[in-house]
């Protein structure tokens, strides 16, 4: 018996990175997983890998950041799976742009993917959870940057902060329906995308990892599976009395500072 | 099973949340050491663990005594040779208006709830350092981040536990020892049940009303969070307090309908 046996999960942005690893872990634990991604090729890849390992999955391509498209994505997942028990709002975009260089148009993708997507996806999925009467669990992926600001990325920091507040709002508004909402705040995670970026660093991968691990008490970057395990715990019934919690998975980074 | 061949110390596991934690670990394959001030309760828990096919060692221990903790850890090591997980659960509580607390009462609450955590970390820690691995989980309280009425020393002690958790997480990270806490909210245990007859008492129904989830938690719901933090599933989590509070610290009941719907029991 898997820890998510009999449950259906929808994971946004699960064509790659943390979402991809989470989708595979959920499937191993017995969930049927709807892999939602803007990139249909990567969504298909995740789904194919799950099915090849004996799991159950469907791929849905679409943009979760607009009200109506989010609604039709949720609708088509409900049509295929019948019910959604778990929603993981994982899709997100970084923006490395300092405040003084910001122009109006810079905000579009960050507001859309980091704020509107979890709002609208939660709206549509929660409506279906209330209708089903089975309750459910929502896990939002914010960032350690929501708790300890990272330099020169104010829009990312602010939008991820919004995700943590949204988590608390959802938690108290829908607790009485048996719907829980929690949030994982990842620190720098060795996703394929980050690995590629690190490999291209002018200072070299070894130096980059060393420098960036210095402020992390565990002295290393995280693996995607470590984020996925935290999401699994919060999605599963093992966390049945945990709601509204913002859980940093950060190697101890937010527990302290190098000096004060 | 997540804790096969693991040895786990759970302080105060004779009753309440600690007992559920001990049983949960045993169900997942661990042998359990039970330091408890009440040896009859500790022995009862030990028997239940042996009935699950695991080994258990009940040790009469006042966690606020450095010598007694040192001796308890020594006995655990002589029986099992190693300690993989330490759960600092033992705690006491007293409800009074702030200036009615005597010095002895203050010292006793801080001694058990905060100093007791320190003593166990201090004597178990070196064994974990030489093993090159370990996980410590402290049972703090949501009171560490938001107070409730008429238990000032308890709130201070639990805030101390949360701070100690962060401090030791930093200092022990280099030894591959993670230190975390859980922050329970309203839990139905022997410690919280006789609430009707004392200062600051809240009824079960009032608690249900305050809770966003409209209910109290079971001790096992706290135990599930403890085993997650103790296990390798949380390998990148250290220095955190995980709230197990049904959303209590996420919002405010202001605007919620009053009177609460009364529990029919």
Boltz contact constraints between the chains, C-beta under 6 A:
constraints:
  - contact:
      token1: [A, 168]
      token2: [B, 250]
      max_distance: 6.0
  - contact:
      token1: [A, 171]
      token2: [B, 247]
      max_distance: 6.0
  - contact:
      token1: [A, 171]
      token2: [B, 250]
      max_distance: 6.0
  - contact:
      token1: [A, 172]
      token2: [B, 212]
      max_distance: 6.0
  - contact:
      token1: [A, 172]
      token2: [B, 247]
      max_distance: 6.0
  - contact:
      token1: [A, 172]
      token2: [B, 250]
      max_distance: 6.0
  - contact:
      token1: [A, 172]
      token2: [B, 251]
      max_distance: 6.0
  - contact:
      token1: [A, 175]
      token2: [B, 212]
      max_distance: 6.0
  - contact:
      token1: [A, 175]
      token2: [B, 213]
      max_distance: 6.0
  - contact:
      token1: [A, 175]
      token2: [B, 247]
      max_distance: 6.0
  - contact:
      token1: [A, 176]
      token2: [B, 214]
      max_distance: 6.0
  - contact:
      token1: [A, 217]
      token2: [B, 170]
      max_distance: 6.0
  - contact:
      token1: [A, 217]
      token2: [B, 173]
      max_distance: 6.0
  - contact:
      token1: [A, 218]
      token2: [B, 173]
      max_distance: 6.0
  - contact:
      token1: [A, 222]
      token2: [B, 236]
      max_distance: 6.0
  - contact:
      token1: [A, 226]
      token2: [B, 235]
      max_distance: 6.0
  - contact:
      token1: [A, 226]
      token2: [B, 236]
      max_distance: 6.0
  - contact:
      token1: [A, 229]
      token2: [B, 233]
      max_distance: 6.0
  - contact:
      token1: [A, 233]
      token2: [B, 228]
      max_distance: 6.0
  - contact:
      token1: [A, 238]
      token2: [B, 224]
      max_distance: 6.0
  - contact:
      token1: [A, 240]
      token2: [B, 221]
      max_distance: 6.0
  - contact:
      token1: [A, 241]
      token2: [B, 217]
      max_distance: 6.0
  - contact:
      token1: [A, 241]
      token2: [B, 221]
      max_distance: 6.0
  - contact:
      token1: [A, 241]
      token2: [B, 244]
      max_distance: 6.0
  - contact:
      token1: [A, 241]
      token2: [B, 246]
      max_distance: 6.0
  - contact:
      token1: [A, 242]
      token2: [B, 244]
      max_distance: 6.0
  - contact:
      token1: [A, 243]
      token2: [B, 247]
      max_distance: 6.0
  - contact:
      token1: [A, 244]
      token2: [B, 247]
      max_distance: 6.0
  - contact:
      token1: [A, 244]
      token2: [B, 250]
      max_distance: 6.0
  - contact:
      token1: [A, 245]
      token2: [B, 243]
      max_distance: 6.0
  - contact:
      token1: [A, 249]
      token2: [B, 236]
      max_distance: 6.0
  - contact:
      token1: [A, 249]
      token2: [B, 237]
      max_distance: 6.0
  - contact:
      token1: [A, 251]
      token2: [B, 236]
      max_distance: 6.0
  - contact:
      token1: [A, 252]
      token2: [B, 169]
      max_distance: 6.0
  - contact:
      token1: [A, 252]
      token2: [B, 173]
      max_distance: 6.0
  - contact:
      token1: [A, 252]
      token2: [B, 238]
      max_distance: 6.0
  - contact:
      token1: [A, 252]
      token2: [B, 239]
      max_distance: 6.0
  - contact:
      token1: [A, 255]
      token2: [B, 166]
      max_distance: 6.0
  - contact:
      token1: [A, 255]
      token2: [B, 169]
      max_distance: 6.0
  - contact:
      token1: [A, 255]
      token2: [B, 239]
      max_distance: 6.0
  - contact:
      token1: [A, 256]
      token2: [B, 166]
      max_distance: 6.0
  - contact:
      token1: [A, 256]
      token2: [B, 170]
      max_distance: 6.0
